[in-house]
């Protein structure tokens, strides 16, 4: 079996890791990132491959935008 990203074969020294965001099997060099994946139900930091990092950053930004709008900022309805 080879790394999904760099295509290097796995050996006793190059071990398999699963990206918790996409599920692909990758090597340590291609998955050095440990990120929170609360939107997937993980509470701790999880291993994420280099391909998924930009997508997770986008999800985090979108969630931050939605969470920044508070109930108190909405205009009140006319009485």
C-alpha positions in Angstrom: 0.0 0.0 0.0 1.2 3.5 -0.8 0.5 7.0 0.7 -2.5 8.6 -0.9 -0.7 11.9 -1.3 3.1 11.3 -2.0 2.6 7.7 -3.3 5.6 6.4 -1.1 5.3 2.8 -0.1 4.6 2.0 3.6 7.4 0.1 5.4 8.3 -0.7 9.0 9.6 2.9 9.3 7.0 4.7 7.2 3.8 3.8 8.9 0.2 4.2 7.8 -2.0 6.9 9.3 -5.6 7.7 8.6 -6.7 11.3 8.0 -9.7 11.8 10.3 -11.3 14.3 7.9 -11.3 12.3 4.6 -10.3 8.8 5.8 -7.4 8.3 3.3 -4.3 6.4 4.3 -1.3 8.7 4.4 2.2 8.8 5.7 3.3 11.0 8.6 5.1 13.4 6.3 1.8 14.1 4.5 -0.3 14.4 7.7 1.6 16.4 10.3 -1.4 18.5 11.2 -3.4 18.1 14.4 -6.7 20.0 14.2 -10.0 20.1 16.1 -12.7 18.4 14.1 -15.7 19.2 16.3 -18.0 19.4 13.2 -17.3 15.7 12.7 -17.9 14.8 16.4 -14.2 14.6 17.6 -13.5 16.4 20.8 -9.7 16.1 20.7 -7.2 17.2 18.1 -7.1 14.8 15.2 -4.6 13.9 12.5 -5.4 15.7 9.2 -3.7 15.3 5.9 -2.2 18.2 3.9 -5.1 18.0 1.3 -7.8 18.5 4.0 -6.3 21.4 5.9 -7.5 24.1 3.5 -11.1 22.7 3.6 -11.1 22.5 7.4 -9.9 26.1 7.6 -12.8 27.1 5.3 -15.3 25.2 7.5 -13.9 26.9 10.6 -14.1 30.4 9.0 -17.7 29.8 8.0 -18.7 28.5 11.4 -17.0 31.6 13.0 -19.0 33.9 10.7 -22.2 32.3 11.7 -21.4 32.2 15.4 -20.4 35.9 15.4 -23.9 37.0 14.6 -25.7 37.2 17.9 -29.4 37.4 18.7 -28.7 40.8 20.2 -27.4 42.1 16.9 -30.5 41.4 14.9 -32.8 44.3 14.3 -36.0 44.2 16.4 -39.3 43.8 14.7 -41.6 46.8 14.5 -44.2 46.9 17.3 
